[in-house]
């Protein structure tokens, strides 16, 4: 067998929760690239996307771009241009200082927990509910208590969600999306986010999660 050339491998790490010696990480409101003693920073606000998962994706993308020779200015421009995939932590609109975010693809508890992680404490009005997928809503109690000011429930899973989160959040039963948006728009304060991340399937009231997200966006744009 012919001997293969062995190429040294460099390992870069990335994290949205802690600093790394070689790689990329989130430092408060900045994305940081640290390689070979050189440190570059890009404002977190350069990203159009919300949520911890999208920060992690951006850090990994920055490392990949650096590996193939892209410059940091091009990376920052790309971050600002990329609006993400539909119905996945999409900023629909900011109105009176309140941000409305469509995460209709958050169809299970784990997805919703991941989306909530990146928000400041007591800054979210969370819309939960839909067709129950036997979700373990009790697992959301700690993060819901920390991140949300209100939880608005819709759909068939509303009663189960309210029972599971009793005492961890102020529950507002809205029934459907229209009433949820109407209530949220009246009670949200500047600096808060109204987040649709239902932790449920959509089939009780919608054709699919895309249909649900489109209805959310339509209602928000018509406020």
Z-matrix of the N, CA and C atoms (Angstrom, degrees):
N
C 1 1.468
C 2 1.524 1 109.85
N 3 1.333 2 115.81 1 138.36
C 4 1.464 3 119.53 2 177.50
C 5 1.521 4 109.72 3 -69.07
N 6 1.303 5 115.36 4 141.52
C 7 1.462 6 119.99 5 178.88
C 8 1.529 7 109.45 6 -74.71
N 9 1.328 8 114.78 7 132.91
C 10 1.456 9 119.59 8 -179.38
C 11 1.527 10 109.97 9 -88.75
N 12 1.326 11 115.05 10 141.99
C 13 1.462 12 119.27 11 173.66
C 14 1.524 13 109.06 12 -72.19
N 15 1.304 14 115.91 13 133.42
C 16 1.458 15 120.88 14 178.97
C 17 1.523 16 109.10 15 -102.40
N 18 1.320 17 115.34 16 120.20
C 19 1.462 18 121.12 17 -179.73
C 20 1.521 19 109.43 18 -98.09
N 21 1.323 20 118.25 19 127.84
C 22 1.469 21 119.66 20 177.85
C 23 1.528 22 110.86 21 -58.96
N 24 1.319 23 115.58 22 141.24
C 25 1.463 24 121.29 23 -178.87
C 26 1.521 25 109.48 24 -108.73
N 27 1.324 26 115.76 25 130.36
C 28 1.457 27 120.55 26 174.41
C 29 1.523 28 108.52 27 -96.57
N 30 1.314 29 116.25 28 134.99
C 31 1.459 30 121.08 29 179.84
C 32 1.523 31 109.59 30 -106.65
N 33 1.311 32 115.90 31 120.31
C 34 1.458 33 122.00 32 173.74
C 35 1.521 34 108.11 33 -114.17
N 36 1.299 35 116.66 34 139.72
C 37 1.465 36 121.74 35 -179.84
C 38 1.526 37 109.65 36 -112.00
N 39 1.324 38 115.07 37 157.81
C 40 1.464 39 118.66 38 173.91
C 41 1.520 40 109.19 39 -139.20
N 42 1.331 41 115.90 40 149.36
C 43 1.458 42 120.85 41 -177.95
C 44 1.525 43 109.67 42 -158.79
N 45 1.325 44 115.40 43 139.36
C 46 1.463 45 120.83 44 173.76
C 47 1.524 46 111.51 45 -95.25
N 48 1.338 47 116.77 46 -0.48
C 49 1.468 48 119.98 47 -174.87
C 50 1.523 49 114.02 48 -118.79
N 51 1.345 50 118.20 49 -15.24
C 52 1.464 51 119.62 50 -179.38
C 53 1.526 52 110.27 51 -152.57
N 54 1.341 53 115.12 52 157.83
C 55 1.461 54 120.33 53 178.21
C 56 1.527 55 110.20 54 -72.78
N 57 1.313 56 115.89 55 151.62
C 58 1.461 57 121.18 56 175.24
C 59 1.528 58 108.22 57 -126.39
N 60 1.339 59 116.18 58 151.38
C 61 1.465 60 120.51 59 -178.84
C 62 1.523 61 112.09 60 -72.70
N 63 1.329 62 115.97 61 -41.64
C 64 1.468 63 121.63 62 -179.97
C 65 1.522 64 108.14 63 -132.20
N 66 1.328 65 116.62 64 110.65
C 67 1.456 66 119.32 65 -179.95
C 68 1.513 67 111.30 66 146.01
N 69 1.329 68 116.13 67 -141.09
C 70 1.463 69 121.00 68 -175.56
C 71 1.520 70 109.65 69 -136.05
N 72 1.339 71 115.57 70 145.18
C 73 1.461 72 119.67 71 -179.06
C 74 1.523 73 109.83 72 -155.48
N 75 1.327 74 114.83 73 166.85
C 76 1.460 75 121.89 74 177.07
C 77 1.518 76 108.57 75 -97.27
N 78 1.326 77 116.48 76 126.04
C 79 1.462 78 122.53 77 177.36
C 80 1.522 79 107.95 78 -120.49
N 81 1.333 80 115.32 79 94.67
C 82 1.466 81 121.94 80 -176.26
C 83 1.528 82 110.43 81 57.32
N 84 1.324 83 117.71 82 -106.97
C 85 1.464 84 120.48 83 -176.04
C 86 1.523 85 112.87 84 -104.75
N 87 1.336 86 116.63 85 21.50
C 88 1.460 87 119.68 86 -178.76
C 89 1.522 88 111.19 87 -134.29
N 90 1.329 89 115.78 88 142.89
C 91 1.455 90 122.09 89 168.72
C 92 1.522 91 107.42 90 -89.17
N 93 1.321 92 116.36 91 131.96
C 94 1.461 93 121.30 92 -173.70
C 95 1.524 94 109.51 93 -120.89
N 96 1.329 95 116.02 94 132.16
C 97 1.462 96 122.70 95 172.30
C 98 1.523 97 107.38 96 -111.62
N 99 1.327 98 116.51 97 120.28
C 100 1.468 99 121.11 98 -177.80
C 101 1.526 100 108.81 99 -126.03
N 102 1.327 101 116.45 100 110.25
C 103 1.467 102 121.62 101 -178.19
C 104 1.527 103 109.08 102 -138.81
N 105 1.319 104 116.15 103 124.99
C 106 1.459 105 121.32 104 175.56
C 107 1.511 106 114.27 105 57.18
N 108 1.324 107 116.36 106 36.11
C 109 1.456 108 120.49 107 179.64
C 110 1.518 109 114.42 108 84.90
N 111 1.326 110 117.33 109 -11.08
C 112 1.467 111 121.70 110 178.14
C 113 1.525 112 108.99 111 -92.37
N 114 1.336 113 116.62 112 134.77
C 115 1.462 114 120.23 113 -177.38
C 116 1.519 115 109.87 114 -126.26
N 117 1.322 116 116.00 115 128.98
C 118 1.463 117 122.46 116 177.30
C 119 1.524 118 108.62 117 -123.00
N 120 1.347 119 116.16 118 148.60
C 121 1.464 120 120.88 119 -177.55
C 122 1.529 121 110.82 120 -131.63
N 123 1.325 122 114.14 121 142.29
C 124 1.457 123 122.04 122 174.63
C 125 1.528 124 107.12 123 -129.26
N 126 1.334 125 119.60 124 133.00
C 127 1.468 126 120.62 125 179.81
C 128 1.530 127 111.96 126 -60.47
N 129 1.319 128 116.03 127 139.14
C 130 1.468 129 120.96 128 175.65
C 131 1.526 130 110.48 129 -56.69
N 132 1.326 131 116.28 130 -32.34
C 133 1.462 132 120.83 131 -178.62
C 134 1.528 133 112.93 132 -66.54
N 135 1.344 134 117.58 133 -13.08
C 136 1.468 135 120.27 134 176.35
C 137 1.520 136 111.76 135 -65.67
N 138 1.329 137 116.63 136 -26.38
C 139 1.462 138 120.95 137 179.36
C 140 1.521 139 110.26 138 -76.94
N 141 1.307 140 116.69 139 133.56
C 142 1.466 141 120.42 140 174.27
C 143 1.522 142 111.29 141 -82.93
N 144 1.316 143 117.22 142 -10.76
C 145 1.458 144 121.53 143 -172.53
C 146 1.519 145 111.26 144 -98.01
N 147 1.332 146 115.58 145 147.72
C 148 1.455 147 122.26 146 179.59
C 149 1.526 148 109.93 147 -98.55
N 150 1.325 149 116.26 148 162.14
C 151 1.457 150 121.09 149 168.95
C 152 1.515 151 115.16 150 94.09
N 153 1.340 152 114.33 151 151.03
C 154 1.458 153 121.56 152 -178.66
C 155 1.523 154 112.04 153 -62.09
N 156 1.318 155 116.96 154 -40.47
C 157 1.467 156 120.05 155 -178.12
C 158 1.525 157 111.12 156 -59.97
N 159 1.321 158 116.73 157 -38.71
C 160 1.459 159 119.46 158 179.82
C 161 1.524 160 112.12 159 -72.94
N 162 1.331 161 117.44 160 -30.57
C 163 1.466 162 119.97 161 172.92
C 164 1.526 163 109.61 162 -63.68
N 165 1.330 164 116.53 163 -45.07
C 166 1.466 165 120.11 164 178.65
C 167 1.527 166 111.05 165 -61.49
N 168 1.322 167 116.79 166 -41.86
C 169 1.466 168 119.88 167 177.35
C 170 1.527 169 111.27 168 -60.78
N 171 1.332 170 116.16 169 -40.80
C 172 1.464 171 120.22 170 -179.70
C 173 1.524 172 111.37 171 -66.24
N 174 1.328 173 117.06 172 -40.72
C 175 1.465 174 120.45 173 178.05
C 176 1.527 175 110.95 174 -61.50
N 177 1.338 176 115.77 175 -44.72
C 178 1.465 177 119.77 176 178.74
C 179 1.528 178 111.02 177 -64.29
N 180 1.335 179 116.33 178 -40.12
C 181 1.466 180 120.25 179 179.59
C 182 1.528 181 111.11 180 -65.10
N 183 1.336 182 116.55 181 -37.78
C 184 1.466 183 120.01 182 179.03
C 185 1.530 184 110.72 183 -63.34
N 186 1.328 185 115.79 184 -42.51
C 187 1.465 186 119.56 185 177.38
C 188 1.527 187 111.35 186 -62.75
N 189 1.323 188 116.26 187 -43.73
C 190 1.466 189 119.76 188 179.45
C 191 1.528 190 110.97 189 -63.09
N 192 1.340 191 115.68 190 -40.21
C 193 1.461 192 119.71 191 178.90
C 194 1.528 193 111.05 192 -64.60
N 195 1.337 194 116.29 193 -41.79
C 196 1.464 195 119.69 194 178.24
C 197 1.534 196 110.22 195 -62.52
N 198 1.334 197 116.85 196 -38.57
C 199 1.467 198 120.75 197 -177.47
C 200 1.524 199 112.21 198 -62.04
N 201 1.340 200 116.81 199 -29.66
C 202 1.470 201 119.54 200 -179.27
C 203 1.524 202 111.94 201 -102.15
N 204 1.343 203 116.67 202 8.67
C 205 1.454 204 119.61 203 170.52
C 206 1.508 205 117.37 204 97.16
N 207 1.344 206 118.22 205 9.53
C 208 1.466 207 119.72 206 179.15
C 209 1.525 208 110.43 207 -71.21
N 210 1.333 209 115.95 208 146.51
C 211 1.464 210 119.39 209 179.03
C 212 1.527 211 109.93 210 -87.93
N 213 1.334 212 115.81 211 160.66
C 214 1.460 213 121.13 212 -172.96
C 215 1.528 214 112.62 213 -68.30
N 216 1.319 215 117.74 214 -32.26
C 217 1.463 216 120.23 215 178.37
C 218 1.527 217 110.17 216 -63.72
N 219 1.312 218 116.88 217 -42.57
C 220 1.470 219 120.61 218 178.20
C 221 1.519 220 111.11 219 -63.18
N 222 1.330 221 116.20 220 -38.31
C 223 1.464 222 120.52 221 178.32
C 224 1.523 223 110.12 222 -63.16
N 225 1.332 224 117.25 223 -45.67
C 226 1.460 225 120.44 224 -179.28
C 227 1.527 226 111.11 225 -63.41
N 228 1.322 227 117.23 226 -40.05
C 229 1.465 228 120.75 227 177.06
C 230 1.528 229 110.37 228 -62.60
N 231 1.327 230 116.49 229 -41.57
C 232 1.467 231 120.52 230 179.50
C 233 1.520 232 111.03 231 -64.74
N 234 1.333 233 117.07 232 -40.08
C 235 1.461 234 120.33 233 177.64
C 236 1.530 235 110.46 234 -58.78
N 237 1.318 236 116.77 235 -42.36
C 238 1.453 237 120.53 236 -178.41
C 239 1.514 238 113.67 237 -72.67
N 240 1.328 239 116.39 238 -24.01
C 241 1.464 240 120.53 239 -177.12
C 242 1.524 241 112.86 240 -87.62
N 243 1.341 242 116.75 241 -25.74
C 244 1.467 243 119.68 242 -173.21
C 245 1.524 244 110.27 243 -84.60
N 246 1.317 245 116.00 244 115.06
C 247 1.466 246 121.25 245 -177.52
C 248 1.520 247 112.78 246 -90.21
N 249 1.315 248 117.65 247 -2.44
C 250 1.453 249 120.27 248 177.80
C 251 1.516 250 112.82 249 85.72
N 252 1.321 251 115.51 250 -179.58
C 253 1.451 252 121.80 251 179.03
C 254 1.523 253 109.79 252 -85.35
N 255 1.323 254 117.67 253 149.79
C 256 1.460 255 120.03 254 -178.78
C 257 1.526 256 112.09 255 -58.20
N 258 1.340 257 115.17 256 140.23
C 259 1.466 258 122.87 257 172.25
C 260 1.525 259 113.60 258 68.20
N 261 1.326 260 116.69 259 19.76
C 262 1.464 261 121.14 260 177.49
C 263 1.525 262 108.62 261 -126.67
N 264 1.316 263 116.53 262 90.94
C 265 1.466 264 122.93 263 178.82
C 266 1.527 265 111.54 264 53.28
N 267 1.322 266 116.21 265 51.32
C 268 1.463 267 122.26 266 -179.33
C 269 1.530 268 109.49 267 -95.87
N 270 1.322 269 116.14 268 123.98
C 271 1.463 270 120.15 269 173.66
C 272 1.524 271 108.27 270 -74.44
N 273 1.324 272 115.82 271 110.81
C 274 1.462 273 120.92 272 -176.03
C 275 1.521 274 110.79 273 -82.34
N 276 1.340 275 114.71 274 -41.80
C 277 1.463 276 118.80 275 -173.25
C 278 1.519 277 109.13 276 -168.05
N 279 1.340 278 114.86 277 151.36
C 280 1.460 279 120.36 278 167.41
C 281 1.515 280 107.61 279 -117.83
N 282 1.323 281 116.19 280 125.34
C 283 1.469 282 121.49 281 -175.94
C 284 1.518 283 108.96 282 -134.84
N 285 1.320 284 116.63 283 123.08
C 286 1.470 285 121.99 284 -178.86
C 287 1.523 286 111.67 285 53.29
N 288 1.328 287 116.30 286 37.20
C 289 1.457 288 120.41 287 177.99
C 290 1.510 289 114.92 288 81.58
N 291 1.334 290 117.64 289 1.52
C 292 1.468 291 122.88 290 -180.00
C 293 1.525 292 108.67 291 -104.76
N 294 1.319 293 116.62 292 130.50
C 295 1.463 294 121.28 293 178.80
C 296 1.531 295 109.94 294 -97.54
N 297 1.305 296 116.03 295 138.70
C 298 1.466 297 122.63 296 178.64
C 299 1.528 298 107.74 297 -114.24
N 300 1.326 299 116.59 298 119.04
C 301 1.465 300 122.07 299 -172.55
C 302 1.526 301 110.21 300 -120.54
N 303 1.326 302 115.17 301 128.51
C 304 1.463 303 122.82 302 179.71
C 305 1.526 304 109.97 303 -97.93
N 306 1.328 305 116.03 304 110.04
C 307 1.463 306 122.03 305 173.85
C 308 1.526 307 108.77 306 -124.52
N 309 1.336 308 115.23 307 48.10
C 310 1.463 309 120.39 308 -177.30
C 311 1.519 310 112.46 309 -59.71
N 312 1.343 311 116.95 310 -22.55
C 313 1.467 312 120.93 311 177.38
C 314 1.524 313 111.54 312 -69.77
N 315 1.324 314 117.87 313 -11.41
C 316 1.465 315 121.20 314 176.10
C 317 1.516 316 109.99 315 -74.01
N 318 1.333 317 116.17 316 78.89
C 319 1.464 318 121.30 317 -171.43
C 320 1.524 319 113.55 318 -98.03
N 321 1.339 320 117.35 319 6.98
C 322 1.463 321 119.91 320 176.04
C 323 1.523 322 109.37 321 -145.25
N 324 1.316 323 115.80 322 168.24
C 325 1.462 324 121.56 323 -174.19
C 326 1.522 325 111.41 324 -60.20
N 327 1.326 326 117.80 325 -44.29
C 328 1.465 327 120.54 326 -177.73
C 329 1.526 328 111.54 327 -60.91
N 330 1.322 329 117.25 328 -41.42
C 331 1.463 330 120.77 329 -179.60
C 332 1.522 331 111.18 330 -64.48
N 333 1.325 332 116.23 331 -41.75
C 334 1.463 333 119.76 332 179.84
C 335 1.521 334 111.32 333 -67.84
N 336 1.318 335 117.56 334 -40.21
C 337 1.464 336 120.30 335 176.91
C 338 1.522 337 110.71 336 -60.06
N 339 1.323 338 117.06 337 -43.06
C 340 1.464 339 120.67 338 179.52
C 341 1.524 340 110.77 339 -62.39
N 342 1.322 341 116.55 340 -38.74
C 343 1.461 342 120.07 341 -179.67
C 344 1.524 343 111.96 342 -69.02
N 345 1.321 344 117.10 343 -35.09
C 346 1.466 345 121.27 344 -178.26
C 347 1.523 346 112.95 345 -72.04
N 348 1.325 347 117.09 346 -27.70
C 349 1.464 348 121.36 347 -170.22
C 350 1.519 349 113.84 348 -53.98
N 351 1.317 350 117.43 349 -36.39
C 352 1.456 351 119.94 350 -171.11
C 353 1.516 352 115.61 351 -83.07
N 354 1.327 353 117.92 352 -2.39
C 355 1.462 354 120.04 353 -175.74
C 356 1.525 355 111.74 354 -90.94
N 357 1.335 356 117.13 355 150.17
C 358 1.470 357 120.19 356 174.39
C 359 1.526 358 111.25 357 -64.75
N 360 1.319 359 116.21 358 162.35
C 361 1.462 360 121.08 359 -179.98
C 362 1.530 361 110.84 360 -61.97
N 363 1.325 362 114.67 361 142.30
C 364 1.473 363 123.34 362 173.94
C 365 1.524 364 112.95 363 53.33
N 366 1.334 365 116.55 364 36.76
C 367 1.470 366 119.45 365 -175.35
C 368 1.519 367 113.50 366 -116.23
N 369 1.338 368 117.44 367 1.92
C 370 1.465 369 120.52 368 -171.22
C 371 1.523 370 111.02 369 -120.32
N 372 1.321 371 115.83 370 135.82
C 373 1.460 372 122.42 371 162.70
C 374 1.521 373 105.18 372 -104.01
N 375 1.322 374 115.95 373 110.53
C 376 1.467 375 122.34 374 -169.02
C 377 1.518 376 111.03 375 -101.99
N 378 1.328 377 115.81 376 127.70
C 379 1.463 378 121.30 377 175.74
C 380 1.522 379 108.34 378 -98.27
N 381 1.334 380 115.39 379 116.38
C 382 1.465 381 123.00 380 -178.25
C 383 1.521 382 110.21 381 -120.50
N 384 1.336 383 115.88 382 150.28
C 385 1.455 384 119.67 383 170.01
C 386 1.515 385 113.62 384 126.53
N 387 1.313 386 113.84 385 173.23
C 388 1.453 387 122.34 386 -175.49
C 389 1.511 388 108.31 387 143.75
N 390 1.312 389 116.98 388 -144.61
C 391 1.462 390 121.73 389 177.04
C 392 1.525 391 108.64 390 -83.54
N 393 1.310 392 115.67 391 123.72
C 394 1.466 393 121.30 392 -175.60
C 395 1.529 394 110.71 393 -66.98
N 396 1.341 395 115.57 394 130.69
C 397 1.469 396 121.70 395 175.64
C 398 1.529 397 109.83 396 -108.81
N 399 1.331 398 115.74 397 32.66
C 400 1.468 399 121.56 398 -176.73
C 401 1.527 400 110.53 399 58.57
N 402 1.323 401 115.13 400 37.45
C 403 1.459 402 120.39 401 -179.28
C 404 1.515 403 112.43 402 -68.83
N 405 1.318 404 116.27 403 144.34
C 406 1.463 405 121.65 404 177.26
C 407 1.527 406 108.27 405 -88.50
N 408 1.327 407 115.20 406 77.48
C 409 1.463 408 120.38 407 -174.50
C 410 1.526 409 112.19 408 -64.41
N 411 1.332 410 116.92 409 -23.12
C 412 1.467 411 119.91 410 178.46
C 413 1.528 412 111.37 411 -59.21
N 414 1.323 413 117.26 412 -28.39
C 415 1.475 414 120.36 413 -179.82
C 416 1.526 415 112.25 414 -67.56
N 417 1.311 416 116.90 415 -12.10
C 418 1.456 417 120.78 416 -178.84
C 419 1.525 418 112.86 417 -89.02
N 420 1.313 419 117.45 418 -7.43
C 421 1.462 420 120.44 419 -169.26
C 422 1.532 421 112.90 420 -56.19
N 423 1.315 422 117.84 421 -50.09
C 424 1.468 423 120.24 422 -174.24
C 425 1.525 424 111.72 423 -63.86
N 426 1.317 425 116.52 424 -46.90
C 427 1.464 426 119.41 425 -177.44
C 428 1.526 427 111.13 426 -70.80
N 429 1.317 428 116.69 427 -37.16
C 430 1.465 429 120.34 428 176.90
C 431 1.527 430 110.15 429 -63.28
N 432 1.322 431 116.49 430 -41.90
C 433 1.468 432 120.23 431 178.48
C 434 1.529 433 110.96 432 -60.62
N 435 1.322 434 116.08 433 -38.34
C 436 1.462 435 120.96 434 -177.32
C 437 1.526 436 112.32 435 -77.68
N 438 1.315 437 117.72 436 -45.20
C 439 1.466 438 120.76 437 -166.67
C 440 1.525 439 114.78 438 -93.60
N 441 1.332 440 118.83 439 -25.73
C 442 1.461 441 119.72 440 -170.45
C 443 1.527 442 112.73 441 -105.05
N 444 1.327 443 113.87 442 153.63
C 445 1.462 444 120.02 443 169.96
C 446 1.525 445 109.59 444 -101.71
N 447 1.313 446 116.55 445 -34.65
C 448 1.463 447 122.17 446 174.65
C 449 1.526 448 109.14 447 -140.56
N 450 1.334 449 116.29 448 151.30
C 451 1.461 450 122.88 449 167.65
C 452 1.519 451 107.49 450 -118.12
N 453 1.325 452 116.15 451 120.61
C 454 1.461 453 121.85 452 177.49
C 455 1.522 454 107.88 453 -99.53
N 456 1.332 455 117.04 454 127.89
C 457 1.462 456 120.28 455 -177.40
C 458 1.525 457 111.00 456 -105.65
N 459 1.335 458 114.79 457 142.57
C 460 1.457 459 122.50 458 176.05
C 461 1.529 460 108.28 459 -135.18
N 462 1.338 461 115.73 460 161.97
C 463 1.460 462 120.56 461 170.03
C 464 1.518 463 115.26 462 75.40
N 465 1.335 464 114.74 463 -174.59
C 466 1.459 465 122.00 464 -172.64
C 467 1.522 466 113.78 465 -68.50
N 468 1.325 467 117.35 466 -24.73
C 469 1.467 468 119.98 467 -178.18
C 470 1.521 469 112.86 468 -83.76
N 471 1.315 470 117.89 469 1.60
C 472 1.468 471 121.55 470 -171.91
C 473 1.523 472 112.64 471 -56.41
N 474 1.324 473 117.54 472 -45.90
C 475 1.468 474 120.10 473 -176.78
C 476 1.524 475 111.33 474 -65.89
N 477 1.328 476 117.11 475 -41.14
C 478 1.469 477 120.12 476 178.46
C 479 1.520 478 111.35 477 -64.14
N 480 1.316 479 115.97 478 -40.69
C 481 1.463 480 120.15 479 178.97
C 482 1.519 481 110.27 480 -64.16
N 483 1.325 482 116.62 481 -45.73
C 484 1.463 483 120.57 482 -179.66
C 485 1.517 484 111.16 483 -60.33
N 486 1.317 485 116.75 484 -40.85
C 487 1.464 486 120.79 485 178.76
C 488 1.522 487 111.29 486 -66.17
N 489 1.328 488 116.57 487 -42.62
C 490 1.463 489 120.86 488 -177.14
C 491 1.522 490 112.30 489 -68.47
N 492 1.330 491 117.00 490 -31.69
C 493 1.466 492 121.03 491 -174.77
C 494 1.524 493 112.96 492 -103.95
N 495 1.320 494 116.91 493 8.14
C 496 1.465 495 120.28 494 -179.63
C 497 1.530 496 110.56 495 -56.98
N 498 1.317 497 115.77 496 128.25
C 499 1.457 498 120.49 497 -179.24
C 500 1.512 499 114.07 498 89.20
N 501 1.326 500 117.34 499 -17.38
C 502 1.464 501 121.01 500 179.21
C 503 1.519 502 111.78 501 -97.11
N 504 1.331 503 116.42 502 -17.72
C 505 1.460 504 120.06 503 -177.38
C 506 1.520 505 109.40 504 -155.69
N 507 1.326 506 115.45 505 158.32
C 508 1.457 507 121.04 506 170.15
C 509 1.521 508 107.64 507 -83.58
N 510 1.336 509 116.02 508 115.34
C 511 1.460 510 121.82 509 -173.88
C 512 1.524 511 110.15 510 -94.21
N 513 1.320 512 116.07 511 132.28
C 514 1.462 513 122.52 512 177.31
C 515 1.525 514 107.95 513 -120.07
N 516 1.345 515 118.89 514 105.98
C 517 1.465 516 120.16 515 179.21
C 518 1.528 517 110.54 516 -78.48
N 519 1.331 518 116.20 517 112.97
C 520 1.467 519 120.28 518 -177.60
C 521 1.521 520 112.32 519 -103.69
N 522 1.327 521 117.15 520 -26.49
C 523 1.454 522 120.48 521 178.81
C 524 1.510 523 114.15 522 88.34
N 525 1.331 524 116.25 523 -55.29
C 526 1.463 525 118.91 524 -178.57
C 527 1.526 526 110.18 525 -139.03
N 528 1.321 527 115.56 526 173.69
C 529 1.462 528 121.08 527 -173.40
C 530 1.522 529 112.31 528 -65.51
N 531 1.318 530 116.73 529 -40.26
C 532 1.462 531 118.93 530 -177.70
C 533 1.520 532 111.10 531 -60.31
N 534 1.327 533 116.96 532 -47.16
C 535 1.463 534 120.06 533 179.46
C 536 1.530 535 110.96 534 -67.43
N 537 1.328 536 116.96 535 -33.15
C 538 1.467 537 120.32 536 177.97
C 539 1.525 538 110.86 537 -62.77
N 540 1.327 539 116.95 538 -45.91
C 541 1.466 540 120.82 539 -179.02
C 542 1.523 541 110.61 540 -68.71
N 543 1.317 542 116.98 541 -40.44
C 544 1.466 543 119.83 542 178.29
C 545 1.523 544 110.67 543 -59.23
N 546 1.336 545 116.39 544 -45.76
C 547 1.468 546 119.62 545 -178.59
C 548 1.526 547 110.48 546 -67.57
N 549 1.314 548 116.73 547 -45.15
C 550 1.465 549 120.35 548 -177.51
C 551 1.522 550 111.30 549 -61.91
N 552 1.318 551 117.24 550 -41.41
C 553 1.466 552 120.12 551 -177.11
C 554 1.521 553 111.72 552 -66.15
N 555 1.324 554 117.28 553 -26.25
C 556 1.468 555 121.09 554 179.52
C 557 1.528 556 112.26 555 -82.93
N 558 1.328 557 117.73 556 -26.10
C 559 1.465 558 120.65 557 -171.61
C 560 1.525 559 114.29 558 -110.97
N 561 1.326 560 118.27 559 -14.14
C 562 1.466 561 120.43 560 -179.70
C 563 1.526 562 110.47 561 -71.01
N 564 1.329 563 115.43 562 143.98
C 565 1.462 564 122.18 563 179.02
C 566 1.525 565 110.01 564 -106.84
N 567 1.327 566 115.67 565 157.25
C 568 1.463 567 120.46 566 176.64
C 569 1.523 568 109.96 567 -55.71
N 570 1.324 569 116.52 568 135.63
C 571 1.459 570 121.97 569 -177.47
C 572 1.514 571 113.70 570 95.05
N 573 1.331 572 117.32 571 -9.85
C 574 1.464 573 120.94 572 179.48
C 575 1.527 574 110.74 573 -95.13
N 576 1.326 575 114.90 574 166.47
C 577 1.461 576 122.45 575 178.58
C 578 1.518 577 109.65 576 -124.38
N 579 1.311 578 116.49 577 129.88
C 580 1.465 579 121.98 578 169.90
C 581 1.523 580 106.09 579 -92.79
N 582 1.321 581 115.58 580 112.65
C 583 1.468 582 121.82 581 -171.88
C 584 1.520 583 111.14 582 -114.69
N 585 1.327 584 116.28 583 117.83
C 586 1.463 585 121.11 584 168.16
C 587 1.518 586 107.96 585 -88.47
N 588 1.327 587 115.89 586 105.07
C 589 1.469 588 121.66 587 174.05
C 590 1.516 589 105.57 588 -143.96
N 591 1.340 590 117.89 589 83.99
C 592 1.462 591 122.08 590 -156.47
C 593 1.524 592 117.28 591 -73.55
N 594 1.340 593 118.07 592 -19.50
C 595 1.469 594 121.99 593 -176.88
C 596 1.525 595 112.12 594 60.57
N 597 1.322 596 116.44 595 21.24
C 598 1.467 597 122.32 596 -177.42
C 599 1.526 598 109.51 597 -147.35
N 600 1.329 599 114.58 598 160.70
C 601 1.457 600 119.76 599 170.61
C 602 1.524 601 109.33 600 -71.35
N 603 1.311 602 116.22 601 172.46
C 604 1.469 603 121.14 602 -171.84
C 605 1.519 604 113.85 603 -110.11
N 606 1.325 605 117.42 604 -4.00
C 607 1.464 606 120.28 605 -162.63
C 608 1.524 607 114.55 606 -72.56
N 609 1.326 608 118.57 607 -6.70
C 610 1.465 609 119.51 608 176.41
C 611 1.527 610 111.52 609 -74.46
N 612 1.345 611 116.86 610 -30.65
C 613 1.464 612 120.30 611 -176.41
C 614 1.529 613 113.73 612 -127.58
N 615 1.347 614 117.08 613 -10.83
C 616 1.463 615 120.73 614 -174.15
C 617 1.525 616 110.80 615 -137.89
N 618 1.339 617 115.15 616 164.68
C 619 1.467 618 119.93 617 178.05
C 620 1.530 619 110.89 618 -69.57
N 621 1.335 620 115.93 619 -37.28
C 622 1.458 621 121.69 620 -177.13
C 623 1.529 622 108.38 621 -167.23
N 624 1.333 623 116.95 622 179.62
C 625 1.467 624 118.93 623 -177.70
C 626 1.526 625 111.71 624 -66.60
N 627 1.354 626 117.55 625 -29.24
C 628 1.457 627 120.08 626 177.44
C 629 1.528 628 110.89 627 -64.05
N 630 1.322 629 115.74 628 -44.63
C 631 1.468 630 120.95 629 178.91
C 632 1.526 631 110.08 630 -60.31
N 633 1.325 632 116.40 631 -43.05
C 634 1.474 633 120.94 632 178.29
C 635 1.530 634 110.71 633 -61.46
N 636 1.331 635 116.70 634 -46.86
C 637 1.453 636 120.28 635 179.96
C 638 1.520 637 112.87 636 -63.65
N 639 1.327 638 116.36 637 -38.99
C 640 1.465 639 120.57 638 178.58
C 641 1.522 640 111.01 639 -63.87
N 642 1.342 641 116.73 640 -38.78
C 643 1.466 642 120.02 641 178.50
C 644 1.526 643 110.54 642 -66.25
N 645 1.327 644 116.72 643 -42.53
C 646 1.467 645 121.40 644 175.76
C 647 1.528 646 110.19 645 -56.41
N 648 1.332 647 116.91 646 -49.10
C 649 1.461 648 120.80 647 -177.43
C 650 1.527 649 111.28 648 -64.40
N 651 1.321 650 116.99 649 -39.57
C 652 1.466 651 120.46 650 178.86
C 653 1.528 652 110.82 651 -62.40
N 654 1.332 653 116.46 652 -45.58
C 655 1.463 654 120.56 653 -179.82
C 656 1.523 655 111.21 654 -63.75
N 657 1.319 656 116.63 655 -40.70
C 658 1.468 657 120.66 656 -179.36
C 659 1.526 658 110.62 657 -66.06
N 660 1.313 659 117.38 658 -43.23
C 661 1.472 660 120.01 659 -178.96
C 662 1.527 661 112.01 660 -67.11
N 663 1.324 662 116.65 661 -24.13
C 664 1.463 663 120.64 662 -178.72
C 665 1.524 664 113.27 663 -90.14
N 666 1.321 665 117.97 664 2.05
C 667 1.467 666 120.21 665 178.78
C 668 1.529 667 110.29 666 -64.03
